[in-house]
Amino acid sequence: MGTDLPIRSCPLCYEPEHLPLAIMLEASHEQIMNCLEFQFCGETLLALGKGALFWPSESLLVVSDLHFGKSARVARFGGAQLPPYETRETVARLASDLASTGAKRVICLGDSFDAAPMQHTLPDADRLSLVALQAGREWIWIEGNHDPGPVSLGGAHMSGVSLGPLHFSHIAAASHTRGEVSGHYHPKITVDLRGRRLTRPCFLFDQTRLLLPAYGAFTGGLACTDPAITRLFPAGAEAILTGQRPARLPLPGVAA
């Protein structure tokens, strides 16, 4: 099951007056990090309850599929009128995880914006919050299928990046390198718990590849039993449920 790790308070790399009140409240006190520790390709990693991945030895926080600006894009094309605060909620999550881990490096695994132009239409408060979170940190935007172009908010824009034994990209490759870490599929898992069915975003991993859940609010998800996902793990995999108490279990419906 998951573990609550008390993380010492660390000085944040932004000025409080530039952040919305919700983020300030998230980051203003001693953080308790809900996480589950696991081994992947010889490295100790932490799956955080909100859906981020933390690599302690590299002081690296990894998030995937933020989809900033989704509600605005959907509304523009006549879709459902989603609450217009999903970007602010996602930034608040990110601020909280950065505060609790003290991460000095960040990799966003693509589809950080729901469409490339959305980076230019973010509300000023959200843009300032993102820029403030970048201050003092190495920040890498991996290109995704929704946002293949350069990002104007600072940081580096790359198609992929390797760090030690791990290789970060947006979409899992059919013929992949050991240590591949990717997103794109928004995996979710459904389990039976005390007579009721529970569905949550999840991490999926085996000995060679790791798939992250979508981090953004209102991103939806794909069942981890869908063939698009199970084909990535032909020998079986393990899942880590997100939430207040991250939990680890075998990928259902696939023989280990």
ABEGO torsion letter per residue (X at the ends): XBBBBBBBBBBBABBAAABBAAAAAAAABBBBBBBBBBBBGGBBBBBBAAGBBBBAAAGBBBBBGAGBGAAAAAAAAGBBBBBAAAAAAAAAAAAAAAAAAGBABBBBAEGABABAAAAAABBAAAAAAAAAAABGBBBBBBBBAABABBBAAEEBBBABBBBEABBBBABBBABBBBGBBBBGAGBBBBBBBGGBBBBBBBBBBBAABBBBBBABBGAEBBBAABAAAAAABAAEBBBBBBEABBBBBBBBGBBX
